[in-house]
Amino acid sequence: MEIQKGTIAAIATALSDSGIGIIRISGDEAIRIADSVVRSKSGNSIVEHAESHSIQYGFVMDKKSNIVDEVMVSVFRAPKSYTREDVVEINCHGGILVTKRVLEVVLNAGARLAQPGEFTKRAFLNGRIDLVEAEAVMDLIQAKNDFAMKASTKQLRGDLSEKIRSLRERILYEIAFIESALDDPEHISLEGYPERLCVICDEILAELRRLIESAENGRILSEGISTVILGKPNAGKSSLLNMILGQERAIVTDIAGTTRDTLEECVNLGGIQLNVIDTAGIRDTQDQVEKIGVERAKKQAEEADLILYVVDTSVALDENDKEILSLIGGKRTIFLMNKSDLEAKVSEEELLSLLGNVDVSKVTMIPTSAVLGEGLGALEKEIEKLFFEGKIRQNDELVITKLRHKQELQNALDALLLVKKSLEDQMPEDFYSIDLMQAYASLGNIIGEEVGDDLVDEIFSEFCMGK
């Protein structure tokens, strides 16, 4: 896998009106290009002979010697840089026009525009970081809550990579031992080895299972909890959404069927990210538009991590409530007993009696009043209890956040289970090596040591331009 040639440049900061903008340059010609466009006040060269990890003051000038901006230039000489190439960062004023103009001057001096993620891709291909750490860079940039940020920093620090390498080393040792014993049976005995290998496989399998089991929490941690609000028309679903958001986002009226389509919002509730979907009230209707909204609500409920079932406790239950209860199934559900400020005509016991075979341990009931703003604190605590108690908040356990990592861990686990099967069937030792090698390769795919060009290109294409 080769690095695409040329010296690259891109804007590394958000393109907006701000205090500072940064143009990043990386490659063999980075120093020369920066030196050709940045000069001191008296017109002298300031970059060519600058020491690594130093900052120089000067002015960016175009080919006609017109001053474009007053800048500070950071110089990082290879290999002590982000990409392990010569890197120069031009710190200019943060206006959109001036930042673009400085980049234009750099490109005219010989650099080419970087592809999305190409700086980090070069860091990976030059061996500064592995693929897990590279993916963690983008995860950290995109983190929307404290949990996701913590998981990303742990992976960026190398915690997951270290664990994967440790498992690979153990597997590689066994592969080497088997091959050596088969090549030199006179000096290396395999007597009693199957029993020892069985123990080793069990130990590695236990570690793989623990990592795989963390993936569901990891997905929720990084992507947020897919939360669907269900209820009859006028139960208070939109009022609840507005209460959670702290603003009037959804239209609220006394007219049944006001919400006819799904409304999606992302909210940080006590450090927990909820991807909230407000749905149309579920009821039998002849209105074609509303009917489509009801069908979409049902589909969203099937895919949700969490259902918030808003019950209007001021009116009796009916067939629509029974239909909603049938959608819940075995999902994590919080019953929000809304309009608690009015006389109650629905009891918790009545609702529980309609649940049938649903596991009641997954169901919680919280009195709420969207009008008075009551119940939000209890809702926050219950969500934390349902998803995170004793698993993420209270320890520093490694968490898998990428589906790609989970799939490769599962492939490695499946390969080791085949090793176990061969041991049980007393197969020849070379059968062990084949499946051990597959487990070794699958783990290598996670950190990028066995990965192909296509996957690398796909991963880095998701990065922003200047990273």
N, C-alpha and C positions, 0 to 999 in steps of 0.2 A: 504494500500500500504506500503510494508515494504522495508527497505534498505537491499540490499544484504550484507550479513555479510562479515567480514574480513577487514583487513587494506590494503589499496590500494596504489599503487605508479605508477608514470609515469613521462616521460620527459615532462616538461611544456613549454619548449622553442623550437623554430625551430631547427630541427636536421641538423645543418650545421656548418661550420667553423665560429666561432664567438667569441666574447670576453668572454661570459659567457653562461653556461648551467644550468638549474634548474631542479632538480628532486624533485617532490612534493609527500609527503606521508600524508595520512589522515586515521584516525581510532583510535580505542582504544589502539592499539599497536604501534602507530606512534612514541611516545617518546621512548619507549623501543627499538624499532628497530633502530632508529637513534642513540641512545646512544651506541648500540652494534657495530655499524660500524664506528662511528666518535670518535676520541680520540684527546686529547691534544698532544703537542709535546713530553711531558714526559710520555704519555700513560694513562693519567687519564680520568675519565668520565667527559664530559662537557655538555651533553644534559639533562640528567635525572633530575637535580635540577635547570636547567636554568629557569629564569623567563619568563612569557609570553611576547611576542613581544620584544624579545631580540635577539641579534646576537652573535654567538659564533664562535671562530676561531679554526680550528683543521685540522685533516687529516682523510680521508676515508681509512680504512684498510680492506682487505679481511680476510677470515678465517685463512689464514696462516700468518697474521700480516704483509703482504706486503702493503706498502703505494701505494694507487691507485691515489690519488690526494690531493692537498692542497685546503681546502674549507672554506666557511663561511656558518654557519647553522642558519637559522631563525626559531624561535620556537613560535608557536601560540597555546595556550592552550584553550580547549573548555570552554565556548561556543563562545569565541571571536575570531572566525576564519572564513574563507570563507565557510567551510562546517558545522560549529558549532560542529566539532569534533576536537580532537587534530590534529594539522597540523604541519609538519616540512618540510621546504624547504632547500635542500642542494644546495648551489650555488658553482658550480665547474667551471673549465675552459671549454670553449665552443667547444672544438674539438669533432667531431663525435664519435671517438673511446673512448675517456675518458668519455664522457657523458653516452654512452651505458654501459661502464664498471662500473661506479658508480651505475647506475640503477640495473645492474646485482648483485652487492654486496648487495643492499637493498632487492632485491627479494629473494636472498639466505638467508637473515636474517629473513624471515618470511612474508614479504608483498607479495601480489599478484598484477599482472599487472592490472591497471584500465581499464575498458571498455571506449569506446569513450563517453565523456561528463559525466562520472560518478562523478567527483568532483562537478560539477554544479548540477547534479541530486541529490546528497546528500544535497547540500545547499537548494534545493527546498523541498525535503522530510523532512528535519529538520526544515523547516519553516523560513529559513533566507530570502529567496526570493520567489516570486510567479512565476507562469509559464510564464507570460508576461516578467518579469524581466530576467528570465532564457533565454528565446528566444532572448532577447535583447543583452545578452552577446555574442552569436554567431553572431548576426547581426552586432554588433560593430566590431568584429574580421574580418568579411567579407566585411565591408563597403568599397566601391570603390570610394566614392565621399563625399564632405562635407555635402550634403543634407542627405545622408543615415546615416552618422556618427551622425549628429545632432538629427535625429529622433530616433536613437538607444539609445543615451545618455538620451534623454527625457524619453524613456520607461524604461531604466535601473534605472533612478532616481525615477520611480514610478508614473509618471504623468498619464499614461493610466490606470494603476491599480487603482489609486485613483478615476478616473472618473467612472470606472466600478463598484467599490465598492459603490460609492455614488448612482448610479442608482439602484443597488441591494438593498440597504438599503431602498430606497423609495418604491420599489416594495414589499419588505418584510413587511414593515409597513402596507401596504394596505391588504396583505394576512392575517396578524395577526388581523387587525381590523375586517375584514369580518368573520373570524373564531370565534373571541370573540363575535361578535354580534349574530352569529347564535347559539352559545352555551349559551348566556345569553341575550336573547331578551328583558327581563324586564328592564335591566339596560343600555343596549347599543342599541340605535336606529339607524336603517338604513334609516330613513326618509331623503330624499334629498341627500343620499349618491351617487346614480348613477350619478347625475349631477357633483358632486365633483370628482368622480373617472374618469369621462370623461375628465375633465380638466387636471387632473394629467397624464392620458394616453397621451394626446396631447403633454404635455410638454416633457415627456420622449421620445415619438416618434420623436419629433423634434430633440432631442439630438442624437438619434440613426441614424436618416437619415443623419445628418451632419457628423457623424463618417463614415458611409458607403460611402457617397459621396467622402470622402477624400481618399478612398482606391485606386482609379485609379491613382491619383497622388502619393500615397504612393508606389504603385507597381513600377511605373516609377522611383521614387526617390530611391528605394532600389535596383532594378534590372537594371536600365538604360533604355534608350529609344531605342527600337528596330527600327533601321534605315536601310532602304533598298534603295540602289542606283540603279535607273532604267535609261535606255536610249538605243538608237540605238548603234550598233557597231561603234567604233571610235568617240563616242560623247565626250569622255574625262572622263568616269566614273573612270577608274583605276588611271588616273592622279589626279582626285579630291580626291580619297582615299589616295593617297600618300601625297597630300598637307595637308589633315586633320591630318594624322599621323605624318607628318614631317619627313618621311623617305621613301625610295624606297621599299615598301612592295609588290605592285602589278606590274606585268610585263606590260610595256607599249611599244607598237609598232604601226606602221602605218597599220598593217595587220588587217583587219576586222575579228572579231571572235577570237581574242587572248584569251580573258577570256571565258572559256567554262564551268566553274562551279562557284559556289558561294565561295567567300573568306570572312571570318569573322574576324573582329578585334574589340577590345574594346579600346575606346579612351576617354580621359577626355578633354572636350572642354569647357574651362572657368568654370570648376567646375561641368559641366554637363556630366554625363556618357552617351556615345553613343555606343550601340552595333551595329556596322556598318557592313552591308553585301553588298559587291560588287557583282553584278550579271553579267551573260552573256548578251551581247547586244541582245535586242529583235528584231528579224526579222524572216521572212520565210526562212528556210534553209533545205537542203536535207541531211546535215551532221548529222548523228545520234547522235554523241557525243554532238555537239553544240545544237541539238534539245532538248536533255535531260536538258542541262544547261538552255535553254530558259524556259522550263516548270518549272524548279525549281525556276527561277526568278519570274515567275508569282505566284507561291505558296507562296514565301516569301513576295511578295507584299500584298497578302491577309491578312497575319498575322502581318504586320508591324504597329508600332505606328506612324511612320513618313516615308514619301517617299521623297527622294531627286531625282527629275526628271532632269537629265542632258540633256539639249537641245543644240545640235550643231547649233549655230545661223549662222554659215558660209555656211550651206546648207539648201535647201528648205525642208519643212515638207513633209512627205509621209505617206503611209498607215501604216508603222511601228509606227510612232508617234501617229496615231489615235488609234492603238491597245493599246499603252502604256497609253494613256489618258483614255481609257475604264477601265483600271485596277485601276485607282486612286480612282474612286467612291467618297465617302464622307470622305476619309482619309485626315489627315493633310498632306499637300504637299507643298514643297518648290521647285519652278522651278529655276534651276540654269542655267541662260542664258550664257552658256560657250562659250569660244573662242571670248570673247568680244574684244580681240585685233585685230580681223579680221573684214572684211566688213560684216555687218549683212544682212542676207537674210531671217530672221525670226523676226517678231515683236511680242510684248506682246499682241497687239490687235488680231493678227491672232490666237495666242494660246488660248486666252480667248474665241474666237468665236467657237472653237472646243470643249470647255468644256461642252456644252449643259446645263443640269440642275444641274451641280455640284455647290455647294455653293462656290462662289468666295471668300467669307470672310475667307475660310480655305486655300486659295491659295496665296502664295507670290512669287514674281519674283525678283531674285537677279542677277545682272550682275557678271560673274566670268571669270577668266582666270587662269586655272590650270597651264599654262606655266609661267605666270608672278606672280602667287601666290596671285591673287587679289580676294577679296570677302569673305575670311574666317571670318573676323571680323563681317561683316554684317550677315553671316550665323549664327554665335554664338549668336548674339543679337536676331535674329528672332526665333531661337529655344527656347531661354529663354522666349521670349514673348508668343510663342505658348503654352508652357507647364507650366510655373511657375509664370508668372506675376501676382502679387497681391494674390497669393495663398500660396506659400511656402517661397519664399525668403524674403517677406516683413512682415511676422508675425510669431508668435510662436504657431500657431494653432496645436492641436494634429492631427497626421496623422496616419492612419491605414496602416501598411506595410505588414501584413500577411494575406494571403487568408483565413487561419483558423479563424482569428479574424473576418474578414468580414462575413464569413458564419454564425458564431455564433451570430453576431450582427443582421444579417438578420433573423435568427431564432427567436431571441427575438422580433424583430419588427413584424414579422408575428403573433407571439403569442399575442402581445398587440393589433394588428388589430382585432384579434378574440374577445378580451375583448370588444373592441369598438362595434363590431357587436352584441355581447350579450347584451350590454347596449342599443343599438338601438332597438333590438328585445324584450327588457324588459324581459330577461330571469332571472331565479332565481339567487340569489347571489352566490351560490356555483359554478356556471358556471364561474364566474369571477375568482374565486380562482384557478381553474384548469389551465387556460391559463396564469394567473399571475405567477403561480408556474413554468410553462414551460419557460416563459421569464426569471425568476430568475435563473433557472438551466442553460439556454443557456449562460447567462452572466457569470455564475460561471465556465463554461467550459473554458472561455478565461483565467481566472487567475488561473485555476487549482483546484478549490474547488469542482468541480463536475465531474472531468475528470477520465477516466479509466486508468488502467495500460498499456494497449496496446498503447494508444496515447502518454503517457509519455515516454515509451520506444522508440517509433518512433521518437519523437522530439529530445531526447538526443542522439540517434544513429547518428545524423547528426553532432555532435560536434567533435572536434579534441580530440586526446587521452588524453592529459594532462589537459584538461579544463573540 
